[in-house]
Amino acid sequence: QVQLVESGGGLVQPGGSLRLSCAASGSISSCNAMGWYRQAPGNQRELVARIIRTGSTNYVDSVKGRFTISRDNAKNTVYLQMNSLKPEDTAVYYCRADCTYGINYWGKGTLVTVSS
């Protein structure tokens, strides 16, 4: 069983930065991948960034070059560094763990608001 808790969201001006953290209560070292997703009002939840066990990463085109996903297995934590934020990045950001036997775990989300 893995429990995920996101933190680091808040209000930031356009062009600013935030770093989101996803802390896992159980070990995520056996999970095949960790991802950050977001859901804006009226939109479907979308994948933002994903990191697999080998360290390979992928990003949605709209955040490439601005966001960076990383993981610290010793701390059971996954991060999302977000730079050059835009109003369209406003959303609730969720962490997800893709673990063995196809089991996925979700956090409850953290709100990011980009506005002047």
MODA-V645978 format. One record per residue. N is the residue number from 1. PHI is phi as a letter, one per 20 degrees, with the letter a starting at -180 (none if undefined). D_LAST is the distance of its C-alpha to the last C-alpha in Angstrom with 1 decimal. Layout:
BEGIN
N_PHI_D_LAST + N_PHI_D_LAST
END
This chain:
BEGIN
1_none_40.2 + 2_c_36.7 + 3_d_33.9 + 4_d_30.3 + 5_c_27.5 + 6_e_24.0 + 7_b_21.6 + 8_o_18.6 + 9_f_15.8 + 10_r_12.8 + 11_e_9.1 + 12_b_7.6 + 13_f_5.0 + 14_g_6.5 + 15_n_9.9 + 16_e_10.3 + 17_c_13.4 + 18_b_15.0 + 19_c_18.7 + 20_e_20.1 + 21_c_23.7 + 22_c_26.3 + 23_e_29.3 + 24_d_32.6 + 25_f_35.3 + 26_d_38.0 + 27_f_38.8 + 28_d_36.8 + 29_f_39.1 + 30_e_41.2 + 31_e_38.3 + 32_f_38.2 + 33_b_34.5 + 34_c_31.2 + 35_b_28.1 + 36_d_24.4 + 37_c_23.6 + 38_b_20.6 + 39_b_20.4 + 40_e_17.7 + 41_g_18.6 + 42_n_21.5 + 43_d_22.1 + 44_f_24.8 + 45_f_24.4 + 46_c_24.4 + 47_f_25.5 + 48_d_23.0 + 49_b_25.3 + 50_b_28.8 + 51_c_31.2 + 52_e_34.9 + 53_g_37.6 + 54_f_38.5 + 55_o_35.1 + 56_f_34.4 + 57_c_30.9 + 58_b_29.4 + 59_c_25.9 + 60_f_24.5 + 61_g_24.1 + 62_f_20.4 + 63_d_19.8 + 64_g_22.8 + 65_n_22.3 + 66_d_19.0 + 67_d_20.1 + 68_c_23.3 + 69_d_25.4 + 70_b_28.1 + 71_c_30.6 + 72_c_32.7 + 73_f_35.8 + 74_f_37.1 + 75_e_34.1 + 76_l_33.9 + 77_c_30.2 + 78_d_28.1 + 79_c_24.7 + 80_c_21.9 + 81_e_20.1 + 82_d_16.8 + 83_d_15.6 + 84_l_13.4 + 85_f_11.3 + 86_c_10.2 + 87_g_8.7 + 88_f_12.5 + 89_e_13.2 + 90_f_12.0 + 91_a_15.4 + 92_e_18.0 + 93_d_19.7 + 94_d_23.5 + 95_d_26.1 + 96_c_29.5 + 97_d_32.8 + 98_d_35.5 + 99_d_38.7 + 100_f_42.5 + 101_m_44.2 + 102_m_41.1 + 103_e_39.5 + 104_d_35.7 + 105_d_33.7 + 106_c_30.2 + 107_e_27.9 + 108_e_26.0 + 109_n_22.6 + 110_c_19.3 + 111_e_16.0 + 112_d_13.1 + 113_c_9.7 + 114_d_7.1 + 115_b_3.8 + 116_e_0.0
END
